[in-house]
């Protein structure tokens, strides 16, 4: 599966189009955050990375207020565990997925800086 805007909206149970641009922005932000945390680029079809993007988009979407009366929330344990897993295992090669419309900012690169140099 390659993440589409419809996949993200279904995951978040969003049925309107009001936040589409914001959601696409969160996808880009999530991919950049994951790359900075792990050193691993997004590859369409990497199921673990895609799930991590979904979790992070959901977290950012649900916690977007700069000030709130309720306690701020840290990144959930599940997301933290996925980030650690991606960092440890490095980049994954996946077969290209046909007939799917990717979310904006999705690039089919599969590089990891400085990892697995001995392979």
Rosetta constraint file for C-alpha pairs under 8 A:
AtomPair CA 1 CA 44 HARMONIC 7.44 0.50
AtomPair CA 1 CA 45 HARMONIC 5.24 0.50
AtomPair CA 1 CA 46 HARMONIC 7.99 0.50
AtomPair CA 1 CA 47 HARMONIC 7.21 0.50
AtomPair CA 1 CA 97 HARMONIC 6.88 0.50
AtomPair CA 1 CA 100 HARMONIC 7.99 0.50
AtomPair CA 2 CA 44 HARMONIC 5.14 0.50
AtomPair CA 2 CA 45 HARMONIC 5.19 0.50
AtomPair CA 2 CA 50 HARMONIC 7.57 0.50
AtomPair CA 2 CA 97 HARMONIC 6.94 0.50
AtomPair CA 2 CA 100 HARMONIC 6.75 0.50
AtomPair CA 2 CA 101 HARMONIC 7.75 0.50
AtomPair CA 2 CA 102 HARMONIC 6.22 0.50
AtomPair CA 3 CA 7 HARMONIC 6.08 0.50
AtomPair CA 3 CA 8 HARMONIC 7.15 0.50
AtomPair CA 3 CA 44 HARMONIC 7.42 0.50
AtomPair CA 3 CA 50 HARMONIC 6.72 0.50
AtomPair CA 3 CA 102 HARMONIC 5.93 0.50
AtomPair CA 3 CA 103 HARMONIC 6.13 0.50
AtomPair CA 4 CA 8 HARMONIC 6.49 0.50
AtomPair CA 4 CA 100 HARMONIC 7.69 0.50
AtomPair CA 4 CA 101 HARMONIC 6.07 0.50
AtomPair CA 4 CA 102 HARMONIC 4.99 0.50
AtomPair CA 4 CA 103 HARMONIC 4.70 0.50
AtomPair CA 5 CA 9 HARMONIC 6.15 0.50
AtomPair CA 5 CA 20 HARMONIC 7.54 0.50
AtomPair CA 5 CA 23 HARMONIC 7.69 0.50
AtomPair CA 5 CA 24 HARMONIC 7.17 0.50
AtomPair CA 5 CA 102 HARMONIC 7.66 0.50
AtomPair CA 5 CA 103 HARMONIC 5.58 0.50
AtomPair CA 6 CA 10 HARMONIC 5.99 0.50
AtomPair CA 7 CA 11 HARMONIC 6.13 0.50
AtomPair CA 8 CA 12 HARMONIC 6.22 0.50
AtomPair CA 8 CA 23 HARMONIC 7.95 0.50
AtomPair CA 8 CA 54 HARMONIC 6.58 0.50
AtomPair CA 9 CA 13 HARMONIC 5.74 0.50
AtomPair CA 9 CA 14 HARMONIC 4.89 0.50
AtomPair CA 9 CA 15 HARMONIC 6.97 0.50
AtomPair CA 10 CA 14 HARMONIC 6.17 0.50
AtomPair CA 10 CA 15 HARMONIC 7.70 0.50
AtomPair CA 11 CA 54 HARMONIC 7.47 0.50
AtomPair CA 12 CA 58 HARMONIC 6.50 0.50
AtomPair CA 19 CA 23 HARMONIC 5.99 0.50
AtomPair CA 20 CA 24 HARMONIC 6.24 0.50
AtomPair CA 21 CA 25 HARMONIC 6.23 0.50
AtomPair CA 22 CA 26 HARMONIC 6.22 0.50
AtomPair CA 23 CA 27 HARMONIC 6.27 0.50
AtomPair CA 23 CA 57 HARMONIC 7.41 0.50
AtomPair CA 23 CA 61 HARMONIC 7.64 0.50
AtomPair CA 24 CA 28 HARMONIC 6.51 0.50
AtomPair CA 24 CA 103 HARMONIC 6.84 0.50
AtomPair CA 24 CA 104 HARMONIC 6.23 0.50
AtomPair CA 25 CA 29 HARMONIC 6.19 0.50
AtomPair CA 26 CA 30 HARMONIC 5.85 0.50
AtomPair CA 26 CA 57 HARMONIC 5.66 0.50
AtomPair CA 26 CA 60 HARMONIC 7.18 0.50
AtomPair CA 26 CA 61 HARMONIC 7.59 0.50
AtomPair CA 27 CA 31 HARMONIC 6.17 0.50
AtomPair CA 27 CA 53 HARMONIC 6.78 0.50
AtomPair CA 27 CA 57 HARMONIC 6.16 0.50
AtomPair CA 27 CA 103 HARMONIC 7.79 0.50
AtomPair CA 27 CA 104 HARMONIC 7.95 0.50
AtomPair CA 27 CA 105 HARMONIC 7.78 0.50
AtomPair CA 28 CA 32 HARMONIC 6.19 0.50
AtomPair CA 28 CA 104 HARMONIC 7.61 0.50
AtomPair CA 28 CA 105 HARMONIC 5.90 0.50
AtomPair CA 28 CA 106 HARMONIC 7.91 0.50
AtomPair CA 29 CA 33 HARMONIC 6.04 0.50
AtomPair CA 30 CA 34 HARMONIC 6.06 0.50
AtomPair CA 30 CA 53 HARMONIC 5.76 0.50
AtomPair CA 30 CA 56 HARMONIC 6.01 0.50
AtomPair CA 30 CA 57 HARMONIC 6.28 0.50
AtomPair CA 31 CA 35 HARMONIC 6.10 0.50
AtomPair CA 31 CA 41 HARMONIC 7.80 0.50
AtomPair CA 31 CA 42 HARMONIC 6.53 0.50
AtomPair CA 31 CA 53 HARMONIC 6.47 0.50
AtomPair CA 32 CA 36 HARMONIC 6.12 0.50
AtomPair CA 33 CA 37 HARMONIC 6.09 0.50
AtomPair CA 34 CA 38 HARMONIC 5.91 0.50
AtomPair CA 34 CA 39 HARMONIC 7.66 0.50
AtomPair CA 34 CA 40 HARMONIC 7.42 0.50
AtomPair CA 34 CA 53 HARMONIC 7.81 0.50
AtomPair CA 34 CA 83 HARMONIC 6.88 0.50
AtomPair CA 35 CA 39 HARMONIC 4.83 0.50
AtomPair CA 35 CA 40 HARMONIC 4.97 0.50
AtomPair CA 35 CA 41 HARMONIC 5.49 0.50
AtomPair CA 35 CA 42 HARMONIC 7.36 0.50
AtomPair CA 36 CA 40 HARMONIC 7.80 0.50
AtomPair CA 37 CA 83 HARMONIC 7.23 0.50
AtomPair CA 37 CA 87 HARMONIC 7.61 0.50
AtomPair CA 38 CA 83 HARMONIC 6.63 0.50
AtomPair CA 38 CA 84 HARMONIC 7.40 0.50
AtomPair CA 38 CA 86 HARMONIC 6.46 0.50
AtomPair CA 38 CA 87 HARMONIC 4.35 0.50
AtomPair CA 38 CA 90 HARMONIC 7.94 0.50
AtomPair CA 39 CA 87 HARMONIC 6.79 0.50
AtomPair CA 39 CA 90 HARMONIC 7.93 0.50
AtomPair CA 39 CA 112 HARMONIC 5.85 0.50
AtomPair CA 39 CA 113 HARMONIC 6.15 0.50
AtomPair CA 40 CA 86 HARMONIC 7.25 0.50
AtomPair CA 40 CA 87 HARMONIC 6.87 0.50
AtomPair CA 40 CA 90 HARMONIC 6.13 0.50
AtomPair CA 40 CA 91 HARMONIC 5.75 0.50
AtomPair CA 40 CA 110 HARMONIC 7.78 0.50
AtomPair CA 40 CA 111 HARMONIC 6.69 0.50
AtomPair CA 40 CA 112 HARMONIC 4.80 0.50
AtomPair CA 40 CA 113 HARMONIC 7.27 0.50
AtomPair CA 41 CA 91 HARMONIC 7.11 0.50
AtomPair CA 41 CA 109 HARMONIC 6.60 0.50
AtomPair CA 41 CA 110 HARMONIC 5.80 0.50
AtomPair CA 41 CA 111 HARMONIC 5.85 0.50
AtomPair CA 41 CA 112 HARMONIC 6.20 0.50
AtomPair CA 42 CA 46 HARMONIC 7.75 0.50
AtomPair CA 42 CA 49 HARMONIC 6.84 0.50
AtomPair CA 42 CA 106 HARMONIC 7.59 0.50
AtomPair CA 42 CA 107 HARMONIC 7.08 0.50
AtomPair CA 42 CA 108 HARMONIC 7.20 0.50
AtomPair CA 42 CA 109 HARMONIC 6.72 0.50
AtomPair CA 42 CA 110 HARMONIC 6.72 0.50
AtomPair CA 43 CA 49 HARMONIC 7.75 0.50
AtomPair CA 43 CA 92 HARMONIC 7.61 0.50
AtomPair CA 43 CA 93 HARMONIC 7.75 0.50
AtomPair CA 43 CA 94 HARMONIC 7.54 0.50
AtomPair CA 43 CA 107 HARMONIC 6.97 0.50
AtomPair CA 43 CA 108 HARMONIC 5.22 0.50
AtomPair CA 43 CA 109 HARMONIC 5.77 0.50
AtomPair CA 43 CA 110 HARMONIC 5.56 0.50
AtomPair CA 44 CA 50 HARMONIC 7.64 0.50
AtomPair CA 44 CA 94 HARMONIC 7.65 0.50
AtomPair CA 44 CA 96 HARMONIC 7.44 0.50
AtomPair CA 44 CA 97 HARMONIC 7.68 0.50
AtomPair CA 44 CA 106 HARMONIC 7.33 0.50
AtomPair CA 44 CA 107 HARMONIC 7.37 0.50
AtomPair CA 44 CA 108 HARMONIC 5.89 0.50
AtomPair CA 45 CA 50 HARMONIC 7.39 0.50
AtomPair CA 45 CA 94 HARMONIC 5.92 0.50
AtomPair CA 45 CA 95 HARMONIC 7.17 0.50
AtomPair CA 45 CA 96 HARMONIC 7.02 0.50
AtomPair CA 45 CA 97 HARMONIC 6.76 0.50
AtomPair CA 46 CA 50 HARMONIC 6.08 0.50
AtomPair CA 46 CA 92 HARMONIC 6.76 0.50
AtomPair CA 46 CA 93 HARMONIC 7.75 0.50
AtomPair CA 46 CA 94 HARMONIC 6.34 0.50
AtomPair CA 47 CA 51 HARMONIC 6.06 0.50
AtomPair CA 48 CA 52 HARMONIC 6.20 0.50
AtomPair CA 48 CA 82 HARMONIC 7.11 0.50
AtomPair CA 48 CA 86 HARMONIC 7.50 0.50
AtomPair CA 49 CA 53 HARMONIC 6.23 0.50
AtomPair CA 49 CA 82 HARMONIC 7.78 0.50
AtomPair CA 49 CA 86 HARMONIC 7.04 0.50
AtomPair CA 50 CA 54 HARMONIC 6.27 0.50
AtomPair CA 51 CA 55 HARMONIC 6.19 0.50
AtomPair CA 52 CA 56 HARMONIC 6.11 0.50
AtomPair CA 52 CA 79 HARMONIC 6.14 0.50
AtomPair CA 52 CA 82 HARMONIC 6.10 0.50
AtomPair CA 52 CA 83 HARMONIC 7.16 0.50
AtomPair CA 53 CA 57 HARMONIC 5.97 0.50
AtomPair CA 54 CA 58 HARMONIC 6.10 0.50
AtomPair CA 55 CA 59 HARMONIC 6.13 0.50
AtomPair CA 55 CA 79 HARMONIC 6.25 0.50
AtomPair CA 56 CA 60 HARMONIC 6.07 0.50
AtomPair CA 56 CA 79 HARMONIC 6.95 0.50
AtomPair CA 57 CA 61 HARMONIC 5.89 0.50
AtomPair CA 58 CA 62 HARMONIC 6.02 0.50
AtomPair CA 59 CA 63 HARMONIC 6.03 0.50
AtomPair CA 59 CA 75 HARMONIC 7.25 0.50
AtomPair CA 60 CA 64 HARMONIC 5.74 0.50
AtomPair CA 63 CA 72 HARMONIC 7.84 0.50
AtomPair CA 63 CA 73 HARMONIC 7.70 0.50
AtomPair CA 68 CA 72 HARMONIC 7.50 0.50
AtomPair CA 75 CA 79 HARMONIC 6.52 0.50
AtomPair CA 75 CA 80 HARMONIC 6.65 0.50
AtomPair CA 76 CA 80 HARMONIC 6.40 0.50
AtomPair CA 77 CA 81 HARMONIC 6.04 0.50
AtomPair CA 78 CA 82 HARMONIC 6.28 0.50
AtomPair CA 79 CA 83 HARMONIC 6.23 0.50
AtomPair CA 80 CA 84 HARMONIC 6.31 0.50
AtomPair CA 81 CA 85 HARMONIC 6.17 0.50
AtomPair CA 82 CA 86 HARMONIC 6.14 0.50
AtomPair CA 83 CA 87 HARMONIC 6.18 0.50
AtomPair CA 84 CA 88 HARMONIC 6.13 0.50
AtomPair CA 85 CA 89 HARMONIC 6.02 0.50
AtomPair CA 86 CA 90 HARMONIC 5.67 0.50
AtomPair CA 86 CA 91 HARMONIC 7.50 0.50
AtomPair CA 90 CA 112 HARMONIC 6.85 0.50
AtomPair CA 90 CA 115 HARMONIC 6.89 0.50
AtomPair CA 90 CA 116 HARMONIC 7.91 0.50
AtomPair CA 91 CA 110 HARMONIC 6.29 0.50
AtomPair CA 91 CA 111 HARMONIC 6.56 0.50
AtomPair CA 91 CA 112 HARMONIC 6.06 0.50
AtomPair CA 92 CA 110 HARMONIC 7.20 0.50
AtomPair CA 93 CA 110 HARMONIC 6.98 0.50
AtomPair CA 102 CA 106 HARMONIC 6.32 0.50
